[in-house]
Amino acid sequence: MSGSPTGPARLLLRGGTVVDTDPHVTARPDTDVLIEHGVIAAVGPDLPAEGAEVLDARERIVLPGFVDTHRHVWQSVLRAVAVDSDLGDYLGLVLGRLSPAMRPEDVYAGNLVGALECLDGGITTVQDFSHVQHRAEHGDAAVRALRAAGIRAVFGYGYPPFDPAARDPRHVRDLRERLFAGDGPDELVTLALAPGGPSYTPIELVEEDWRLAADLDIPLAVHVGSGPVACRPIEALRERGLLDARTLYVHGNSLPDDELAMIADSGGALSIAPAIEAQMGHGAPMINRARALGLVTGLGVDVVTSTPGDMFSLLRAALLTSRLADGTRLFAADVLRIATIGGAAALGLADRIGSLAVGKQADLVLLRTDTVNMVGAAHDPAGAVVASAHPGNVDTVLVAGRTVKQAGRLTHPAGIEAVTAARAAAEHVATAI
């Protein structure tokens, strides 16, 4: 299959089990998917193959690419440094000591290997909450790495929490002008602002950040909870007229239902990181509360400093913690939707990705079912994805119709070099531990 930047003009996935997620989860065996110029052109049985490159999708599940709505991708070089840490330990070690040691080349290495890890496991879109911009060069490096990887990403420019001198809105404006001037619907990497937010930042600076995002016409992503500055951060935003539909709120475990309802009423979305929220002790699981209030919700890995970086682990964490929370019966199909079309909606991309609808970008994953862990997948393909699959089952990954993983191997030409660079970056940063 072609590994060109644009992919083949016509690609036909022949005879797979097609699992779609919108408007609800369905599974269609022996079904074809036709892709033309990176866009889904048709889904159905026995589609004509004239002029198309044909990929045999038998014994494969074909589903939309996963959407990770919250990940600090730069921390990919810090894997497993905080396995035994709670939130306070993590903040002191990773953000207080290790983040200042990150050079621009370390950020590039972290973002490249982190984005490749996403693609290797079938995550085709990631919201990169990049709060490591100690200098303008860090932001440049992060964006270049995402583009080099070939992933679809919303790059959230953030300020380091413990480095107030790094806060400089001019860097964001300059980055926008230099690296995002041609932003359009076909761009894979787009810009967002990822500020400290009302839980952790004085409200005057919060208002400045929201004005900056409005001036640049970019969305916002922000951590929220009962923090040291505001115990009711969403109410603080509402009082100043700052709630809007282009803001993604992250975690929110300590928020009361009335503040979650404010987010829902504004059209905003919530990113939940069930694995890290359990591991670090953020608070009670969020999925059931968010669903009950009608909140648009996505899933996020958050960090790989203490939890896995793949969506399959996250799907299971979401399912298990939701049932543990209050006994509510959440189904596998529910979490699969949250990880695909739900995440796309949370990032404002549901018109382009998240399902297999004709006209959407061809961000697709093919999972092998001819393996020991996927025996019986034909009985419940969606259930098998959630309960049984792992990154080793990911056979093929497409982003906008371009092959980024084929026959179980990433197609990126610098895959080995990326791992080597990431190891070198990890060794450098480890000197700050």
LOPA-315254 format. One line per field, with one value per residue (C-alpha): residue in three letters; y, z, x. Coordinates in steps of 0.2 Angstrom, whole numbers, plus 2048, in hexadecimal, padded with zeros to 3 digits. Layout:
BEGIN
zadren: c(ALA_...)
yy: c(Y_...)
zz: c(Z_...)
xx: c(X_...)
This chain:
BEGIN
zadren: c(MET_SER_GLY_SER_PRO_THR_GLY_PRO_ALA_ARG_LEU_LEU_LEU_ARG_GLY_GLY_THR_VAL_VAL_ASP_THR_ASP_PRO_HIS_VAL_THR_ALA_ARG_PRO_ASP_THR_ASP_VAL_LEU_ILE_GLU_HIS_GLY_VAL_ILE_ALA_ALA_VAL_GLY_PRO_ASP_LEU_PRO_ALA_GLU_GLY_ALA_GLU_VAL_LEU_ASP_ALA_ARG_GLU_ARG_ILE_VAL_LEU_PRO_GLY_PHE_VAL_ASP_THR_HIS_ARG_HIS_VAL_TRP_GLN_SER_VAL_LEU_ARG_ALA_VAL_ALA_VAL_ASP_SER_ASP_LEU_GLY_ASP_TYR_LEU_GLY_LEU_VAL_LEU_GLY_ARG_LEU_SER_PRO_ALA_MET_ARG_PRO_GLU_ASP_VAL_TYR_ALA_GLY_ASN_LEU_VAL_GLY_ALA_LEU_GLU_CYS_LEU_ASP_GLY_GLY_ILE_THR_THR_VAL_GLN_ASP_PHE_SER_HIS_VAL_GLN_HIS_ARG_ALA_GLU_HIS_GLY_ASP_ALA_ALA_VAL_ARG_ALA_LEU_ARG_ALA_ALA_GLY_ILE_ARG_ALA_VAL_PHE_GLY_TYR_GLY_TYR_PRO_PRO_PHE_ASP_PRO_ALA_ALA_ARG_ASP_PRO_ARG_HIS_VAL_ARG_ASP_LEU_ARG_GLU_ARG_LEU_PHE_ALA_GLY_ASP_GLY_PRO_ASP_GLU_LEU_VAL_THR_LEU_ALA_LEU_ALA_PRO_GLY_GLY_PRO_SER_TYR_THR_PRO_ILE_GLU_LEU_VAL_GLU_GLU_ASP_TRP_ARG_LEU_ALA_ALA_ASP_LEU_ASP_ILE_PRO_LEU_ALA_VAL_HIS_VAL_GLY_SER_GLY_PRO_VAL_ALA_CYS_ARG_PRO_ILE_GLU_ALA_LEU_ARG_GLU_ARG_GLY_LEU_LEU_ASP_ALA_ARG_THR_LEU_TYR_VAL_HIS_GLY_ASN_SER_LEU_PRO_ASP_ASP_GLU_LEU_ALA_MET_ILE_ALA_ASP_SER_GLY_GLY_ALA_LEU_SER_ILE_ALA_PRO_ALA_ILE_GLU_ALA_GLN_MET_GLY_HIS_GLY_ALA_PRO_MET_ILE_ASN_ARG_ALA_ARG_ALA_LEU_GLY_LEU_VAL_THR_GLY_LEU_GLY_VAL_ASP_VAL_VAL_THR_SER_THR_PRO_GLY_ASP_MET_PHE_SER_LEU_LEU_ARG_ALA_ALA_LEU_LEU_THR_SER_ARG_LEU_ALA_ASP_GLY_THR_ARG_LEU_PHE_ALA_ALA_ASP_VAL_LEU_ARG_ILE_ALA_THR_ILE_GLY_GLY_ALA_ALA_ALA_LEU_GLY_LEU_ALA_ASP_ARG_ILE_GLY_SER_LEU_ALA_VAL_GLY_LYS_GLN_ALA_ASP_LEU_VAL_LEU_LEU_ARG_THR_ASP_THR_VAL_ASN_MET_VAL_GLY_ALA_ALA_HIS_ASP_PRO_ALA_GLY_ALA_VAL_VAL_ALA_SER_ALA_HIS_PRO_GLY_ASN_VAL_ASP_THR_VAL_LEU_VAL_ALA_GLY_ARG_THR_VAL_LYS_GLN_ALA_GLY_ARG_LEU_THR_HIS_PRO_ALA_GLY_ILE_GLU_ALA_VAL_THR_ALA_ALA_ARG_ALA_ALA_ALA_GLU_HIS_VAL_ALA_THR_ALA_ILE)
yy: c(800_811_81B_82B_83B_83B_829_820_82A_81B_80E_800_7F6_7E6_7DA_7E0_7E1_7F3_7FA_80B_816_823_825_815_807_7FA_7EC_7E7_7D7_7D5_7E7_7F3_804_80F_81E_82B_839_836_836_828_827_817_80A_7FA_7E8_7E4_7F5_7F7_7F7_800_80A_807_800_7F1_7EC_7DC_7E0_7CE_7C8_7DB_7E7_7F7_806_819_81E_822_833_838_848_84C_847_84F_848_850_845_835_836_835_824_81B_829_82B_81A_81B_82E_836_847_851_847_847_85A_85C_850_851_863_86B_862_859_865_873_866_863_86B_86E_85E_854_85B_856_845_843_849_83F_82E_833_836_826_81C_823_81E_80D_80A_811_822_82D_83D_845_855_859_864_86A_874_873_883_88A_892_896_888_87B_87E_87E_86D_866_86B_865_854_852_856_84B_83C_83E_83E_849_854_864_86C_875_882_882_88C_882_882_886_892_8A2_8AB_8A0_8A7_8B2_8B3_8BA_8A9_8A2_8AF_8AD_89A_89D_8A8_89D_88C_88D_89B_88F_886_87E_86F_864_868_85A_864_873_87F_881_88A_880_88D_88A_88E_895_887_88B_89D_8AE_8B3_8C2_8B7_8AB_8B9_8BD_8AB_8AA_8BB_8B4_8A4_8AF_8BA_8AC_8A2_893_887_885_876_878_86D_870_86B_873_87B_887_896_892_886_888_88B_889_895_8A1_8A0_8A2_8B1_8B9_8B3_8A7_897_892_883_883_87E_86D_86A_85D_851_85B_84D_859_864_863_85F_870_876_867_86C_87D_876_86B_87B_885_877_874_862_858_84D_83E_835_826_81D_82B_832_822_820_831_833_841_83C_831_82B_838_82F_82B_83C_844_839_83C_84F_84D_853_850_845_83E_833_838_82E_83E_838_829_82C_820_818_810_81A_810_812_800_801_812_80A_7FC_809_813_804_7FD_80E_813_803_805_816_813_803_80B_7FF_807_7FC_7F9_802_811_813_80F_81E_829_824_828_833_83A_83F_847_851_857_85E_866_859_84E_855_84E_83E_832_827_81F_82A_82E_83E_83D_83D_82B_829_816_808_7F5_7E9_7D7_7CA_7BB_7BB_7B1_7C0_7C4_7B3_7B5_7C7_7C3_7C0_7D2_7DC_7EC_7E3_7DB_7EC_7F2_7E2_7D8_7E3_7EA_7F4_7E4_7E1_7F2_7EC_7FC_80E_81C_82E_838_829_828_818_81B_809_7FA_7E7_7EB_7F7_80A_811_820_820_826_81A_813_823_82B_81E_821_833_831_826_833_841_836_833_846_84B_83D_847_853_845)
zz: c(800_7FC_80A_800_809_801_800_7F1_7E7_7E9_7F7_7FA_80A_805_810_822_831_831_842_841_850_84B_84E_858_857_849_842_830_82A_819_815_80A_80D_7FE_801_7F4_7F6_809_80B_80E_7FE_801_80E_809_802_7F1_7EC_7DB_7DB_7CB_7CC_7DE_7E8_7F2_804_80A_81A_81E_82F_834_83D_835_840_842_849_85B_862_871_878_885_885_88A_87B_880_88F_885_889_89B_89A_8AB_8B5_8C1_8C2_8D5_8D5_8DA_8D2_8DE_8DC_8C9_8C9_8D3_8C9_8B7_8B6_8C4_8C0_8B0_8A4_8A7_8A1_890_882_871_86A_879_875_863_868_874_868_85A_863_86C_85C_855_864_861_84F_853_85F_853_85A_84B_853_863_86D_872_882_881_891_88E_885_88F_880_86F_867_871_869_858_85B_862_852_846_84E_84D_83B_838_840_834_842_843_852_85B_862_872_876_889_895_8A2_8B3_8BD_8B1_8B2_8A8_899_897_888_87C_86F_86C_869_85C_854_853_84B_83E_839_83B_839_82D_820_82C_823_823_81B_828_833_841_848_856_867_877_887_895_8A8_8A9_8B8_8C4_8C4_8BD_8C3_8BA_8B2_8A9_8A4_89C_892_88C_887_87D_875_86F_868_85F_857_854_85C_869_87B_885_898_8A8_8B4_8C6_8D7_8D7_8E1_8D8_8D5_8DE_8D1_8C1_8B5_8BE_8BE_8AB_8A9_8B4_8A7_898_893_891_87F_874_86E_87F_884_897_89E_8AD_8B8_8C5_8D3_8CA_8D1_8C5_8C3_8BC_8B0_8AA_8A7_89B_893_890_889_87C_883_884_891_890_89C_8A0_8AA_8AC_8B2_8BC_8C6_8C7_8CE_8D8_8CF_8D6_8D2_8C0_8B4_8A6_8AD_8B4_8A3_89A_8A6_8A3_890_88F_87F_885_87F_886_889_88E_896_89A_898_8A8_8B1_8A6_894_885_87B_878_87C_88E_88F_888_896_8A3_89E_89F_8AF_8B9_8B3_8BA_8CA_8CD_8D0_8C7_8B8_8A9_89C_88C_881_873_87E_881_86F_86A_877_870_85E_859_86B_86B_859_860_86F_864_858_84A_849_837_831_83C_849_83E_82D_825_813_811_820_821_81F_831_833_83D_837_846_843_849_845_855_865_86F_862_860_860_85A_84D_85B_861_858_861_872_86C_868_87A_884_87A_86E_871_866_85F_856_84C_83B_830_834_828_82C_81E_813_815_81C_82C_832_826_82A_83C_839_839_828_830_828_838_845_84C_84C_855_863_864_866_873_87D_87C_882_890_896_895_89F_8AC_8B2_8BA_8C4)
xx: c(800_806_80F_80F_80B_7F9_7F6_7EE_7E1_7D5_7D7_7CA_7CA_7C2_7B8_7BB_7AF_7AB_7A7_7A0_79C_78F_781_783_78F_78C_796_795_79E_7A5_7A4_7AF_7B5_7BA_7C6_7C8_7D5_7D6_7C3_7B7_7AD_7A2_79F_796_798_7A0_7A5_7AD_7C0_7C3_7D3_7D5_7E3_7DB_7DF_7D9_7D0_7C9_7CD_7CE_7C3_7C2_7BD_7C0_7D0_7D1_7D1_7DB_7D4_7E2_7F4_804_80D_81E_81E_821_833_82F_826_824_82D_81E_815_814_810_800_7FB_805_815_812_811_821_82B_825_820_82B_83B_83B_832_83F_84C_844_84D_844_84C_846_834_836_83B_82D_820_826_827_817_80D_814_80F_7FD_7FD_804_7F5_7E8_7E6_7E5_7E1_7E9_7E6_7F7_7F7_809_80D_81F_822_831_837_82F_83A_831_821_829_831_821_817_825_825_812_812_821_817_808_7FB_7EC_7EE_7E7_7F7_7F3_800_802_80D_817_80E_81D_826_81D_82A_826_815_815_806_812_819_808_804_815_812_801_808_817_811_7FE_7FB_7F4_7E8_7D9_7CE_7DB_7E9_7ED_7F5_7EB_7EE_7E5_7E9_7EC_7ED_7EE_7DB_7D1_7D5_7E7_7E9_7E3_7D3_7DB_7E7_7D9_7D0_7E0_7E2_7D0_7D1_7E1_7D8_7CA_7D6_7DF_7CE_7D5_7CD_7D2_7D6_7D7_7D9_7CB_7C7_7C6_7D8_7E2_7DB_7C9_7BE_7B1_7BA_7AC_7A1_7AF_7B0_79D_79D_7A9_7A0_7AE_7A5_7A4_7A2_7B4_7BC_7C1_7C1_7CD_7CA_7BD_7BC_7B9_7AC_79A_78C_786_797_797_786_78D_79A_78C_781_78F_792_7A4_7AB_7B3_7C3_7C4_7D4_7CD_7DE_7E8_7DA_7D9_7EC_7EF_7E0_7D7_7C6_7B7_7B5_7AD_7A5_794_792_796_78A_77C_77E_780_792_79B_7A9_7BA_7C7_7D9_7E9_7F0_801_80C_816_80C_7FF_7FE_7FE_7F1_7DF_7DA_7E1_7D7_7C7_7C8_7CC_7BD_7B1_7B7_7B9_7A7_7A0_7AA_7A4_791_78C_786_786_791_793_7A2_799_798_7AA_7AE_7A4_7AC_7BD_7B8_7AA_7A9_7BB_7B9_7AA_7B3_7C1_7B5_7B9_7AA_7A6_7B7_7BB_7B5_7AA_7A9_79D_79F_7A8_7B2_7C5_7CB_7D3_7D1_7D8_7D8_7DA_7DF_7D3_7DD_7E6_7E4_7DE_7D0_7C9_7B6_7B7_7AA_79D_79F_7AC_7A9_7AA_7BA_7C2_7BE_7C1_7CF_7D9_7EA_7F6_7FD_7ED_7EE_7F3_7F0_7ED_7E8_7E7_7DE_7E0_7F3_7FB_804_804_804_805_808_816_817_81C_825_837_83F_836_846_84F_840_842_855_852_844_850_85E_851_84C_85D_861_851_854_863_856_84E)
